[in-house]
Amino acid sequence: MPTAATPEAPFTPELPETWSIRPCEVYYDEYKDCKSIKGRFQQYFVNGESDDCTPWKRDYDNCVKFEDSRDLKAARALIESEKKRRYERFKGHYGNDVWQKRKQPPENWNSKLPEAISKEYETSYLAQKARELRGEIPEMPDVAQNNYCVIM
């Protein structure tokens, strides 16, 4: 059963990456989802086999230890697990050598749009809402907010 997690883990000099620790409910939910029948079907469909759910359980247990008793060893294990998870998530991105990564945005990133696109924008819903927010035109009533009952 998940415990009430604090919104953010406090920063400590010994643990500069406490920002990466999620609320305990997240680890518990991930573990439950991993063990569920729906999760097992998804794992089998994607990977061809069932995943090992023990890392989620271990992370949940470490999170509870850290939350309850401020156990630094549990927090370090949790941070390492999150680093490993992040590395696995971005492995394809960092290993991609097809595209050349930019150091800065292109020089003309904020240049004017072509005339045809500018004309389309003038009559778009987004432009109308922008004018409403700036106070240039009166706010139009939102149809979704009105409740109409029609009996036929």
N, CA, C and O atoms as a GROMACS GRO file, in nm:
protein
  608
    1MET      N    1   0.084  -0.118   0.000
    1MET     CA    2   0.000   0.000   0.000
    1MET      C    3   0.089   0.124   0.000
    1MET      O    4   0.182   0.132   0.080
    2PRO      N    5   0.063   0.220  -0.085
    2PRO     CA    6   0.148   0.338  -0.090
    2PRO      C    7   0.131   0.426   0.032
    2PRO      O    8   0.025   0.433   0.093
    3THR      N    9   0.238   0.492   0.065
    3THR     CA   10   0.233   0.588   0.175
    3THR      C   11   0.219   0.727   0.116
    3THR      O   12   0.243   0.748  -0.003
    4ALA      N   13   0.181   0.820   0.199
    4ALA     CA   14   0.168   0.959   0.153
    4ALA      C   15   0.306   1.014   0.128
    4ALA      O   16   0.390   1.018   0.218
    5ALA      N   17   0.332   1.056   0.007
    5ALA     CA   18   0.463   1.108  -0.029
    5ALA      C   19   0.465   1.259  -0.015
    5ALA      O   20   0.364   1.326  -0.034
    6THR      N   21   0.582   1.310   0.018
    6THR     CA   22   0.598   1.454   0.020
    6THR      C   23   0.605   1.502  -0.124
    6THR      O   24   0.653   1.427  -0.210
    7PRO      N   25   0.561   1.624  -0.154
    7PRO     CA   26   0.561   1.671  -0.292
    7PRO      C   27   0.700   1.670  -0.354
    7PRO      O   28   0.716   1.636  -0.471
    8GLU      N   29   0.800   1.708  -0.276
    8GLU     CA   30   0.936   1.708  -0.328
    8GLU      C   31   1.028   1.660  -0.218
    8GLU      O   32   1.011   1.695  -0.101
    9ALA      N   33   1.125   1.579  -0.257
    9ALA     CA   34   1.224   1.534  -0.160
    9ALA      C   35   1.314   1.653  -0.127
    9ALA      O   36   1.353   1.727  -0.218
   10PRO      N   37   1.348   1.673   0.000
   10PRO     CA   38   1.430   1.788   0.036
   10PRO      C   39   1.571   1.773  -0.021
   10PRO      O   40   1.625   1.663  -0.028
   11PHE      N   41   1.630   1.885  -0.060
   11PHE     CA   42   1.766   1.884  -0.112
   11PHE      C   43   1.862   1.868   0.005
   11PHE      O   44   1.852   1.939   0.106
   12THR      N   45   1.953   1.775  -0.009
   12THR     CA   46   2.058   1.759   0.091
   12THR      C   47   2.192   1.761   0.018
   12THR      O   48   2.200   1.712  -0.095
   13PRO      N   49   2.296   1.817   0.079
   13PRO     CA   50   2.426   1.823   0.011
   13PRO      C   51   2.480   1.684  -0.023
   13PRO      O   52   2.550   1.668  -0.123
   14GLU      N   53   2.448   1.582   0.061
   14GLU     CA   54   2.496   1.447   0.033
   14GLU      C   55   2.427   1.389  -0.090
   14GLU      O   56   2.483   1.304  -0.159
   15LEU      N   57   2.305   1.434  -0.115
   15LEU     CA   58   2.226   1.381  -0.226
   15LEU      C   59   2.180   1.496  -0.316
   15LEU      O   60   2.066   1.542  -0.304
   16PRO      N   61   2.266   1.540  -0.407
   16PRO     CA   62   2.226   1.655  -0.490
   16PRO      C   63   2.117   1.623  -0.592
   16PRO      O   64   2.057   1.715  -0.648
   17GLU      N   65   2.089   1.495  -0.617
   17GLU     CA   66   1.990   1.459  -0.719
   17GLU      C   67   1.860   1.407  -0.660
   17GLU      O   68   1.795   1.321  -0.719
   18THR      N   69   1.821   1.459  -0.545
   18THR     CA   70   1.694   1.414  -0.486
   18THR      C   71   1.575   1.458  -0.570
   18THR      O   72   1.465   1.406  -0.552
   19TRP      N   73   1.595   1.552  -0.661
   19TRP     CA   74   1.486   1.593  -0.750
   19TRP      C   75   1.437   1.477  -0.835
   19TRP      O   76   1.323   1.478  -0.881
   20SER      N   77   1.522   1.378  -0.857
   20SER     CA   78   1.484   1.267  -0.945
   20SER      C   79   1.399   1.162  -0.875
   20SER      O   80   1.346   1.071  -0.940
   21ILE      N   81   1.385   1.172  -0.743
   21ILE     CA   82   1.304   1.075  -0.669
   21ILE      C   83   1.157   1.112  -0.686
   21ILE      O   84   1.114   1.222  -0.653
   22ARG      N   85   1.081   1.017  -0.737
   22ARG     CA   86   0.938   1.039  -0.759
   22ARG      C   87   0.861   1.012  -0.631
   22ARG      O   88   0.916   0.954  -0.537
   23PRO      N   89   0.735   1.053  -0.624
   23PRO     CA   90   0.651   1.016  -0.509
   23PRO      C   91   0.636   0.864  -0.504
   23PRO      O   92   0.634   0.797  -0.607
   24CYS      N   93   0.624   0.810  -0.382
   24CYS     CA   94   0.618   0.665  -0.364
   24CYS      C   95   0.500   0.603  -0.438
   24CYS      O   96   0.509   0.488  -0.483
   25GLU      N   97   0.390   0.676  -0.451
   25GLU     CA   98   0.274   0.621  -0.521
   25GLU      C   99   0.307   0.585  -0.665
   25GLU      O  100   0.250   0.491  -0.720
   26VAL      N  101   0.398   0.660  -0.726
   26VAL     CA  102   0.434   0.634  -0.865
   26VAL      C  103   0.502   0.498  -0.877
   26VAL      O  104   0.470   0.420  -0.967
   27TYR      N  105   0.596   0.470  -0.787
   27TYR     CA  106   0.664   0.341  -0.790
   27TYR      C  107   0.566   0.227  -0.764
   27TYR      O  108   0.574   0.122  -0.828
   28TYR      N  109   0.475   0.249  -0.671
   28TYR     CA  110   0.375   0.146  -0.640
   28TYR      C  111   0.284   0.122  -0.760
   28TYR      O  112   0.255   0.008  -0.794
   29ASP      N  113   0.239   0.229  -0.823
   29ASP     CA  114   0.152   0.216  -0.941
   29ASP      C  115   0.224   0.147  -1.056
   29ASP      O  116   0.166   0.064  -1.126
   30GLU      N  117   0.351   0.180  -1.076
   30GLU     CA  118   0.429   0.115  -1.183
   30GLU      C  119   0.444  -0.034  -1.155
   30GLU      O  120   0.436  -0.116  -1.246
   31TYR      N  121   0.467  -0.069  -1.028
   31TYR     CA  122   0.480  -0.210  -0.990
   31TYR      C  123   0.348  -0.283  -1.014
   31TYR      O  124   0.346  -0.392  -1.070
   32LYS      N  125   0.237  -0.221  -0.970
   32LYS     CA  126   0.106  -0.284  -0.989
   32LYS      C  127   0.077  -0.302  -1.138
   32LYS      O  128   0.028  -0.407  -1.180
   33ASP      N  129   0.106  -0.200  -1.217
   33ASP     CA  130   0.082  -0.207  -1.361
   33ASP      C  131   0.170  -0.314  -1.426
   33ASP      O  132   0.125  -0.385  -1.516
   34CYS      N  133   0.293  -0.326  -1.380
   34CYS     CA  134   0.384  -0.425  -1.435
   34CYS      C  135   0.335  -0.567  -1.407
   34CYS      O  136   0.349  -0.655  -1.491
   35LYS      N  137   0.277  -0.589  -1.289
   35LYS     CA  138   0.232  -0.722  -1.249
   35LYS      C  139   0.092  -0.756  -1.300
   35LYS      O  140   0.052  -0.872  -1.295
   36SER      N  141   0.019  -0.657  -1.350
   36SER     CA  142  -0.120  -0.681  -1.391
   36SER      C  143  -0.126  -0.766  -1.518
   36SER      O  144  -0.028  -0.777  -1.592
   37ILE      N  145  -0.241  -0.824  -1.541
   37ILE     CA  146  -0.260  -0.905  -1.662
   37ILE      C  147  -0.247  -0.817  -1.787
   37ILE      O  148  -0.186  -0.856  -1.886
   38LYS      N  149  -0.306  -0.698  -1.780
   38LYS     CA  150  -0.296  -0.605  -1.893
   38LYS      C  151  -0.149  -0.571  -1.921
   38LYS      O  152  -0.106  -0.568  -2.036
   39GLY      N  153  -0.074  -0.545  -1.814
   39GLY     CA  154   0.068  -0.514  -1.829
   39GLY      C  155   0.146  -0.629  -1.887
   39GLY      O  156   0.235  -0.610  -1.970
   40ARG      N  157   0.114  -0.751  -1.843
   40ARG     CA  158   0.182  -0.870  -1.894
   40ARG      C  159   0.154  -0.891  -2.043
   40ARG      O  160   0.244  -0.928  -2.118
   41PHE      N  161   0.029  -0.867  -2.085
   41PHE     CA  162  -0.003  -0.877  -2.228
   41PHE      C  163   0.077  -0.774  -2.307
   41PHE      O  164   0.131  -0.805  -2.413
   42GLN      N  165   0.085  -0.651  -2.257
   42GLN     CA  166   0.160  -0.545  -2.324
   42GLN      C  167   0.308  -0.583  -2.335
   42GLN      O  168   0.369  -0.567  -2.440
   43GLN      N  169   0.365  -0.634  -2.225
   43GLN     CA  170   0.506  -0.674  -2.225
   43GLN      C  171   0.531  -0.784  -2.327
   43GLN      O  172   0.629  -0.781  -2.401
   44TYR      N  173   0.441  -0.882  -2.330
   44TYR     CA  174   0.458  -0.993  -2.423
   44TYR      C  175   0.444  -0.945  -2.567
   44TYR      O  176   0.517  -0.991  -2.655
   45PHE      N  177   0.351  -0.853  -2.591
   45PHE     CA  178   0.331  -0.800  -2.726
   45PHE      C  179   0.452  -0.720  -2.772
   45PHE      O  180   0.496  -0.734  -2.886
   46VAL      N  181   0.508  -0.637  -2.684
   46VAL     CA  182   0.619  -0.549  -2.721
   46VAL      C  183   0.753  -0.622  -2.721
   46VAL      O  184   0.830  -0.611  -2.815
   47ASN      N  185   0.779  -0.698  -2.614
   47ASN     CA  186   0.912  -0.759  -2.595
   47ASN      C  187   0.917  -0.908  -2.627
   47ASN      O  188   1.025  -0.964  -2.642
   48GLY      N  189   0.801  -0.972  -2.636
   48GLY     CA  190   0.799  -1.115  -2.660
   48GLY      C  191   0.815  -1.197  -2.534
   48GLY      O  192   0.817  -1.320  -2.540
   49GLU      N  193   0.828  -1.132  -2.420
   49GLU     CA  194   0.840  -1.200  -2.291
   49GLU      C  195   0.796  -1.106  -2.180
   49GLU      O  196   0.780  -0.986  -2.202
   50SER      N  197   0.778  -1.160  -2.061
   50SER     CA  198   0.738  -1.078  -1.946
   50SER      C  199   0.858  -1.004  -1.890
   50SER      O  200   0.968  -1.059  -1.885
   51ASP      N  201   0.836  -0.881  -1.848
   51ASP     CA  202   0.943  -0.803  -1.785
   51ASP      C  203   0.960  -0.843  -1.640
   51ASP      O  204   0.871  -0.901  -1.578
   52ASP      N  205   1.078  -0.811  -1.586
   52ASP     CA  206   1.104  -0.832  -1.445
   52ASP      C  207   1.052  -0.710  -1.369
   52ASP      O  208   1.095  -0.598  -1.394
   53CYS      N  209   0.959  -0.731  -1.278
   53CYS     CA  210   0.896  -0.620  -1.206
   53CYS      C  211   0.965  -0.590  -1.073
   53CYS      O  212   0.927  -0.495  -1.005
   54THR      N  213   1.066  -0.667  -1.036
   54THR     CA  214   1.130  -0.645  -0.906
   54THR      C  215   1.197  -0.508  -0.892
   54THR      O  216   1.199  -0.456  -0.781
   55PRO      N  217   1.251  -0.446  -1.000
   55PRO     CA  218   1.306  -0.312  -0.980
   55PRO      C  219   1.203  -0.210  -0.930
   55PRO      O  220   1.234  -0.125  -0.848
   56TRP      N  221   1.079  -0.221  -0.980
   56TRP     CA  222   0.975  -0.129  -0.934
   56TRP      C  223   0.943  -0.153  -0.787
   56TRP      O  224   0.923  -0.058  -0.712
   57LYS      N  225   0.937  -0.279  -0.747
   57LYS     CA  226   0.909  -0.314  -0.607
   57LYS      C  227   1.024  -0.265  -0.518
   57LYS      O  228   1.001  -0.209  -0.411
   58ARG      N  229   1.147  -0.287  -0.563
   58ARG     CA  230   1.264  -0.243  -0.487
   58ARG      C  231   1.264  -0.091  -0.473
   58ARG      O  232   1.294  -0.038  -0.366
   59ASP      N  233   1.231  -0.021  -0.582
   59ASP     CA  234   1.226   0.125  -0.578
   59ASP      C  235   1.118   0.174  -0.483
   59ASP      O  236   1.137   0.271  -0.410
   60TYR      N  237   1.004   0.107  -0.484
   60TYR     CA  238   0.896   0.145  -0.392
   60TYR      C  239   0.942   0.125  -0.247
   60TYR      O  240   0.921   0.213  -0.164
   61ASP      N  241   1.003   0.011  -0.218
   61ASP     CA  242   1.050  -0.015  -0.082
   61ASP      C  243   1.155   0.088  -0.039
   61ASP      O  244   1.152   0.137   0.073
   62ASN      N  245   1.248   0.120  -0.130
   62ASN     CA  246   1.350   0.221  -0.098
   62ASN      C  247   1.287   0.359  -0.079
   62ASN      O  248   1.332   0.436   0.007
   63CYS      N  249   1.187   0.390  -0.156
   63CYS     CA  250   1.118   0.519  -0.142
   63CYS      C  251   1.052   0.529  -0.006
   63CYS      O  252   1.060   0.633   0.061
   64VAL      N  253   0.985   0.422   0.036
   64VAL     CA  254   0.918   0.422   0.166
   64VAL      C  255   1.021   0.437   0.278
   64VAL      O  256   0.999   0.510   0.374
   65LYS      N  257   1.134   0.366   0.265
   65LYS     CA  258   1.241   0.379   0.367
   65LYS      C  259   1.291   0.523   0.374
   65LYS      O  260   1.311   0.578   0.482
   66PHE      N  261   1.312   0.583   0.257
   66PHE     CA  262   1.362   0.720   0.254
   66PHE      C  263   1.260   0.817   0.311
   66PHE      O  264   1.295   0.908   0.385
   67GLU      N  265   1.134   0.798   0.277
   67GLU     CA  266   1.029   0.887   0.326
   67GLU      C  267   1.010   0.874   0.477
   67GLU      O  268   0.994   0.973   0.547
   68ASP      N  269   1.010   0.750   0.525
   68ASP     CA  270   0.981   0.727   0.667
   68ASP      C  271   1.098   0.760   0.758
   68ASP      O  272   1.079   0.822   0.863
   69SER      N  273   1.219   0.720   0.720
   69SER     CA  274   1.332   0.735   0.813
   69SER      C  275   1.448   0.814   0.755
   69SER      O  276   1.555   0.820   0.815
   70ARG      N  277   1.429   0.875   0.638
   70ARG     CA  278   1.535   0.953   0.573
   70ARG      C  279   1.663   0.870   0.558
   70ARG      O  280   1.774   0.918   0.581
   71ASP      N  281   1.645   0.744   0.519
   71ASP     CA  282   1.755   0.652   0.498
   71ASP      C  283   1.832   0.693   0.372
   71ASP      O  284   1.780   0.680   0.261
   72LEU      N  285   1.955   0.742   0.390
   72LEU     CA  286   2.033   0.791   0.277
   72LEU      C  287   2.076   0.679   0.183
   72LEU      O  288   2.089   0.700   0.063
   73LYS      N  289   2.099   0.560   0.239
   73LYS     CA  290   2.138   0.446   0.155
   73LYS      C  291   2.024   0.411   0.059
   73LYS      O  292   2.048   0.384  -0.059
   74ALA      N  293   1.901   0.412   0.109
   74ALA     CA  294   1.785   0.384   0.024
   74ALA      C  295   1.769   0.494  -0.081
   74ALA      O  296   1.735   0.465  -0.196
   75ALA      N  297   1.793   0.618  -0.042
   75ALA     CA  298   1.781   0.729  -0.138
   75ALA      C  299   1.886   0.718  -0.248
   75ALA      O  300   1.857   0.742  -0.364
   76ARG      N  301   2.009   0.680  -0.210
   76ARG     CA  302   2.114   0.664  -0.312
   76ARG      C  303   2.078   0.552  -0.410
   76ARG      O  304   2.097   0.566  -0.531
   77ALA      N  305   2.025   0.441  -0.356
   77ALA     CA  306   1.984   0.330  -0.443
   77ALA      C  307   1.872   0.375  -0.537
   77ALA      O  308   1.870   0.337  -0.654
   78LEU      N  309   1.781   0.454  -0.487
   78LEU     CA  310   1.670   0.504  -0.568
   78LEU      C  311   1.720   0.599  -0.677
   78LEU      O  312   1.674   0.592  -0.791
   79ILE      N  313   1.813   0.685  -0.643
   79ILE     CA  314   1.869   0.778  -0.741
   79ILE      C  315   1.944   0.702  -0.849
   79ILE      O  316   1.933   0.735  -0.968
   80GLU      N  317   2.021   0.600  -0.811
   80GLU     CA  318   2.093   0.519  -0.909
   80GLU      C  319   1.996   0.447  -1.002
   80GLU      O  320   2.020   0.436  -1.122
   81SER      N  321   1.888   0.397  -0.946
   81SER     CA  322   1.787   0.329  -1.027
   81SER      C  323   1.724   0.426  -1.127
   81SER      O  324   1.701   0.390  -1.242
   82GLU      N  325   1.697   0.548  -1.083
   82GLU     CA  326   1.640   0.649  -1.173
   82GLU      C  327   1.740   0.687  -1.282
   82GLU      O  328   1.700   0.709  -1.397
   83LYS      N  329   1.869   0.696  -1.248
   83LYS     CA  330   1.971   0.726  -1.348
   83LYS      C  331   1.976   0.617  -1.454
   83LYS      O  332   1.984   0.644  -1.573
   84LYS      N  333   1.970   0.492  -1.407
   84LYS     CA  334   1.974   0.379  -1.499
   84LYS      C  335   1.850   0.381  -1.590
   84LYS      O  336   1.860   0.357  -1.710
   85ARG      N  337   1.736   0.409  -1.532
   85ARG     CA  338   1.611   0.414  -1.609
   85ARG      C  339   1.618   0.527  -1.712
   85ARG      O  340   1.575   0.510  -1.826
   86ARG      N  341   1.672   0.641  -1.672
   86ARG     CA  342   1.685   0.755  -1.763
   86ARG      C  343   1.782   0.723  -1.877
   86ARG      O  344   1.758   0.758  -1.992
   87TYR      N  345   1.893   0.655  -1.843
   87TYR     CA  346   1.991   0.617  -1.945
   87TYR      C  347   1.928   0.522  -2.047
   87TYR      O  348   1.946   0.539  -2.167
   88GLU      N  349   1.853   0.423  -1.998
   88GLU     CA  350   1.786   0.329  -2.088
   88GLU      C  351   1.686   0.402  -2.177
   88GLU      O  352   1.671   0.369  -2.295
   89ARG      N  353   1.617   0.500  -2.120
   89ARG     CA  354   1.516   0.573  -2.195
   89ARG      C  355   1.578   0.654  -2.308
   89ARG      O  356   1.522   0.663  -2.417
   90PHE      N  357   1.695   0.715  -2.283
   90PHE     CA  358   1.759   0.802  -2.381
   90PHE      C  359   1.871   0.736  -2.459
   90PHE      O  360   1.940   0.804  -2.536
   91LYS      N  361   1.891   0.607  -2.441
   91LYS     CA  362   2.000   0.538  -2.509
   91LYS      C  363   1.988   0.554  -2.661
   91LYS      O  364   2.088   0.579  -2.728
   92GLY      N  365   1.870   0.539  -2.715
   92GLY     CA  366   1.851   0.555  -2.859
   92GLY      C  367   1.879   0.697  -2.906
   92GLY      O  368   1.932   0.718  -3.015
   93HIS      N  369   1.842   0.794  -2.824
   93HIS     CA  370   1.865   0.935  -2.859
   93HIS      C  371   2.015   0.965  -2.863
   93HIS      O  372   2.064   1.025  -2.959
   94TYR      N  373   2.086   0.925  -2.759
   94TYR     CA  374   2.229   0.955  -2.754
   94TYR      C  375   2.308   0.871  -2.853
   94TYR      O  376   2.414   0.913  -2.900
   95GLY      N  377   2.258   0.752  -2.886
   95GLY     CA  378   2.328   0.666  -2.981
   95GLY      C  379   2.299   0.700  -3.125
   95GLY      O  380   2.359   0.641  -3.215
   96ASN      N  381   2.209   0.793  -3.151
   96ASN     CA  382   2.172   0.830  -3.287
   96ASN      C  383   2.280   0.918  -3.348
   96ASN      O  384   2.301   1.031  -3.302
   97ASP      N  385   2.347   0.867  -3.450
   97ASP     CA  386   2.450   0.947  -3.516
   97ASP      C  387   2.407   0.991  -3.656
   97ASP      O  388   2.489   1.038  -3.735
   98VAL      N  389   2.279   0.975  -3.687
   98VAL     CA  390   2.228   1.014  -3.818
   98VAL      C  391   2.214   1.166  -3.827
   98VAL      O  392   2.248   1.226  -3.929
   99TRP      N  393   2.161   1.227  -3.721
   99TRP     CA  394   2.137   1.371  -3.721
   99TRP      C  395   2.250   1.443  -3.648
   99TRP      O  396   2.305   1.392  -3.550
  100GLN      N  397   2.282   1.561  -3.698
  100GLN     CA  398   2.381   1.643  -3.630
  100GLN      C  399   2.307   1.732  -3.531
  100GLN      O  400   2.217   1.807  -3.569
  101LYS      N  401   2.344   1.723  -3.404
  101LYS     CA  402   2.275   1.800  -3.300
  101LYS      C  403   2.320   1.946  -3.305
  101LYS      O  404   2.437   1.976  -3.328
  102ARG      N  405   2.225   2.036  -3.283
  102ARG     CA  406   2.254   2.179  -3.286
  102ARG      C  407   2.314   2.225  -3.155
  102ARG      O  408   2.287   2.169  -3.049
  103LYS      N  409   2.396   2.327  -3.164
  103LYS     CA  410   2.449   2.393  -3.045
  103LYS      C  411   2.363   2.513  -3.010
  103LYS      O  412   2.357   2.554  -2.893
  104GLN      N  413   2.295   2.571  -3.110
  104GLN     CA  414   2.209   2.687  -3.091
  104GLN      C  415   2.100   2.684  -3.197
  104GLN      O  416   2.113   2.614  -3.297
  105PRO      N  417   1.992   2.759  -3.176
  105PRO     CA  418   1.884   2.758  -3.276
  105PRO      C  419   1.930   2.826  -3.406
  105PRO      O  420   2.027   2.903  -3.404
  106PRO      N  421   1.862   2.799  -3.517
  106PRO     CA  422   1.897   2.866  -3.642
  106PRO      C  423   1.879   3.018  -3.629
  106PRO      O  424   1.800   3.064  -3.546
  107GLU      N  425   1.950   3.092  -3.710
  107GLU     CA  426   1.945   3.238  -3.701
  107GLU      C  427   1.807   3.294  -3.734
  107GLU      O  428   1.766   3.395  -3.678
  108ASN      N  429   1.735   3.229  -3.824
  108ASN     CA  430   1.605   3.282  -3.867
  108ASN      C  431   1.489   3.207  -3.802
  108ASN      O  432   1.382   3.196  -3.863
  109TRP      N  433   1.506   3.157  -3.682
  109TRP     CA  434   1.402   3.075  -3.619
  109TRP      C  435   1.274   3.154  -3.592
  109TRP      O  436   1.166   3.096  -3.586
  110ASN      N  437   1.285   3.285  -3.577
  110ASN     CA  438   1.166   3.366  -3.547
  110ASN      C  439   1.132   3.462  -3.661
  110ASN      O  440   1.075   3.569  -3.637
  111SER      N  441   1.165   3.426  -3.783
  111SER     CA  442   1.133   3.513  -3.896
  111SER      C  443   0.982   3.508  -3.924
  111SER      O  444   0.912   3.421  -3.874
  112LYS      N  445   0.936   3.603  -4.004
  112LYS     CA  446   0.793   3.611  -4.036
  112LYS      C  447   0.749   3.488  -4.115
  112LYS      O  448   0.826   3.430  -4.191
  113LEU      N  449   0.622   3.452  -4.094
  113LEU     CA  450   0.565   3.339  -4.167
  113LEU      C  451   0.538   3.379  -4.312
  113LEU      O  452   0.523   3.498  -4.341
  114PRO      N  453   0.531   3.283  -4.402
  114PRO     CA  454   0.492   3.316  -4.539
  114PRO      C  455   0.352   3.376  -4.543
  114PRO      O  456   0.271   3.354  -4.452
  115GLU      N  457   0.324   3.453  -4.647
  115GLU     CA  458   0.198   3.528  -4.658
  115GLU      C  459   0.076   3.437  -4.650
  115GLU      O  460  -0.022   3.471  -4.582
  116ALA      N  461   0.079   3.322  -4.716
  116ALA     CA  462  -0.037   3.232  -4.717
  116ALA      C  463  -0.068   3.181  -4.576
  116ALA      O  464  -0.184   3.173  -4.537
  117ILE      N  465   0.033   3.147  -4.502
  117ILE     CA  466   0.013   3.096  -4.365
  117ILE      C  467  -0.036   3.209  -4.275
  117ILE      O  468  -0.121   3.186  -4.188
  118SER      N  469   0.017   3.330  -4.293
  118SER     CA  470  -0.027   3.444  -4.213
  118SER      C  471  -0.174   3.474  -4.237
  118SER      O  472  -0.247   3.504  -4.142
  119LYS      N  473  -0.219   3.466  -4.361
  119LYS     CA  474  -0.361   3.489  -4.393
  119LYS      C  475  -0.449   3.384  -4.326
  119LYS      O  476  -0.555   3.418  -4.272
  120GLU      N  477  -0.407   3.258  -4.329
  120GLU     CA  478  -0.485   3.152  -4.265
  120GLU      C  479  -0.492   3.174  -4.114
  120GLU      O  480  -0.596   3.149  -4.052
  121TYR      N  481  -0.382   3.220  -4.055
  121TYR     CA  482  -0.378   3.242  -3.911
  121TYR      C  483  -0.476   3.351  -3.868
  121TYR      O  484  -0.538   3.340  -3.762
  122GLU      N  485  -0.492   3.455  -3.949
  122GLU     CA  486  -0.579   3.568  -3.914
  122GLU      C  487  -0.722   3.524  -3.887
  122GLU      O  488  -0.791   3.584  -3.805
  123THR      N  489  -0.768   3.422  -3.956
  123THR     CA  490  -0.906   3.376  -3.939
  123THR      C  491  -0.915   3.249  -3.854
  123THR      O  492  -1.021   3.186  -3.849
  124SER      N  493  -0.808   3.212  -3.789
  124SER     CA  494  -0.810   3.087  -3.712
  124SER      C  495  -0.868   3.108  -3.572
  124SER      O  496  -0.877   3.220  -3.523
  125TYR      N  497  -0.907   3.000  -3.512
  125TYR     CA  498  -0.960   3.001  -3.376
  125TYR      C  499  -0.854   3.052  -3.278
  125TYR      O  500  -0.885   3.126  -3.185
  126LEU      N  501  -0.729   3.011  -3.300
  126LEU     CA  502  -0.620   3.054  -3.213
  126LEU      C  503  -0.602   3.205  -3.217
  126LEU      O  504  -0.582   3.268  -3.113
  127ALA      N  505  -0.608   3.264  -3.335
  127ALA     CA  506  -0.595   3.410  -3.347
  127ALA      C  507  -0.711   3.480  -3.278
  127ALA      O  508  -0.691   3.583  -3.213
  128GLN      N  509  -0.832   3.425  -3.292
  128GLN     CA  510  -0.948   3.485  -3.226
  128GLN      C  511  -0.930   3.483  -3.074
  128GLN      O  512  -0.956   3.584  -3.008
  129LYS      N  513  -0.887   3.371  -3.019
  129LYS     CA  514  -0.866   3.361  -2.874
  129LYS      C  515  -0.755   3.455  -2.829
  129LYS      O  516  -0.764   3.514  -2.721
  130ALA      N  517  -0.650   3.471  -2.910
  130ALA     CA  518  -0.542   3.563  -2.876
  130ALA      C  519  -0.593   3.706  -2.870
  130ALA      O  520  -0.558   3.782  -2.779
  131ARG      N  521  -0.678   3.745  -2.967
  131ARG     CA  522  -0.736   3.880  -2.965
  131ARG      C  523  -0.827   3.898  -2.844
  131ARG      O  524  -0.829   4.006  -2.785
  132GLU      N  525  -0.902   3.794  -2.807
  132GLU     CA  526  -0.987   3.802  -2.687
  132GLU      C  527  -0.903   3.825  -2.562
  132GLU      O  528  -0.937   3.907  -2.478
  133LEU      N  529  -0.793   3.752  -2.551
  133LEU     CA  530  -0.707   3.765  -2.432
  133LEU      C  531  -0.641   3.902  -2.424
  133LEU      O  532  -0.620   3.955  -2.315
  134ARG      N  533  -0.609   3.960  -2.540
  134ARG     CA  534  -0.550   4.094  -2.541
  134ARG      C  535  -0.655   4.202  -2.521
  134ARG      O  536  -0.620   4.318  -2.501
  135GLY      N  537  -0.784   4.167  -2.525
  135GLY     CA  538  -0.891   4.263  -2.505
  135GLY      C  539  -0.928   4.339  -2.630
  135GLY      O  540  -1.000   4.439  -2.620
  136GLU      N  541  -0.883   4.297  -2.745
  136GLU     CA  542  -0.913   4.366  -2.870
  136GLU      C  543  -1.057   4.343  -2.915
  136GLU      O  544  -1.116   4.430  -2.979
  137ILE      N  545  -1.113   4.228  -2.882
  137ILE     CA  546  -1.252   4.197  -2.918
  137ILE      C  547  -1.321   4.142  -2.793
  137ILE      O  548  -1.254   4.090  -2.704
  138PRO      N  549  -1.454   4.155  -2.787
  138PRO     CA  550  -1.524   4.101  -2.669
  138PRO      C  551  -1.515   3.948  -2.667
  138PRO      O  552  -1.506   3.883  -2.771
  139GLU      N  553  -1.517   3.895  -2.546
  139GLU     CA  554  -1.506   3.751  -2.530
  139GLU      C  555  -1.633   3.683  -2.580
  139GLU      O  556  -1.744   3.722  -2.544
  140MET      N  557  -1.615   3.582  -2.662
  140MET     CA  558  -1.728   3.508  -2.717
  140MET      C  559  -1.771   3.402  -2.617
  140MET      O  560  -1.685   3.338  -2.555
  141PRO      N  561  -1.902   3.382  -2.600
  141PRO     CA  562  -1.946   3.277  -2.507
  141PRO      C  563  -1.906   3.140  -2.560
  141PRO      O  564  -1.918   3.112  -2.679
  142ASP      N  565  -1.860   3.056  -2.470
  142ASP     CA  566  -1.819   2.921  -2.507
  142ASP      C  567  -1.942   2.832  -2.511
  142ASP      O  568  -2.013   2.820  -2.411
  143VAL      N  569  -1.966   2.769  -2.623
  143VAL     CA  570  -2.084   2.685  -2.641
  143VAL      C  571  -2.081   2.567  -2.545
  143VAL      O  572  -2.186   2.523  -2.499
  144ALA      N  573  -1.963   2.516  -2.516
  144ALA     CA  574  -1.953   2.398  -2.429
  144ALA      C  575  -1.995   2.430  -2.286
  144ALA      O  576  -2.034   2.340  -2.212
  145GLN      N  577  -1.989   2.558  -2.245
  145GLN     CA  578  -2.026   2.595  -2.109
  145GLN      C  579  -2.177   2.607  -2.093
  145GLN      O  580  -2.228   2.595  -1.982
  146ASN      N  581  -2.248   2.631  -2.202
  146ASN     CA  582  -2.394   2.645  -2.194
  146ASN      C  583  -2.458   2.508  -2.196
  146ASN      O  584  -2.419   2.420  -2.273
  147ASN      N  585  -2.556   2.490  -2.111
  147ASN     CA  586  -2.628   2.364  -2.107
  147ASN      C  587  -2.764   2.385  -2.172
  147ASN      O  588  -2.845   2.466  -2.127
  148TYR      N  589  -2.788   2.312  -2.277
  148TYR     CA  590  -2.915   2.319  -2.346
  148TYR      C  591  -2.982   2.183  -2.336
  148TYR      O  592  -2.918   2.080  -2.355
  149CYS      N  593  -3.108   2.184  -2.308
  149CYS     CA  594  -3.185   2.061  -2.302
  149CYS      C  595  -3.287   2.065  -2.415
  149CYS      O  596  -3.372   2.154  -2.420
  150VAL      N  597  -3.277   1.969  -2.503
  150VAL     CA  598  -3.369   1.964  -2.616
  150VAL      C  599  -3.444   1.832  -2.609
  150VAL      O  600  -3.383   1.725  -2.608
  151ILE      N  601  -3.575   1.841  -2.605
  151ILE     CA  602  -3.658   1.720  -2.604
  151ILE      C  603  -3.734   1.717  -2.736
  151ILE      O  604  -3.803   1.812  -2.771
  152MET      N  605  -3.720   1.609  -2.806
  152MET     CA  606  -3.788   1.598  -2.936
  152MET      C  607  -3.893   1.491  -2.930
  152MET      O  608  -3.962   1.466  -3.029
   0.00000   0.00000   0.00000
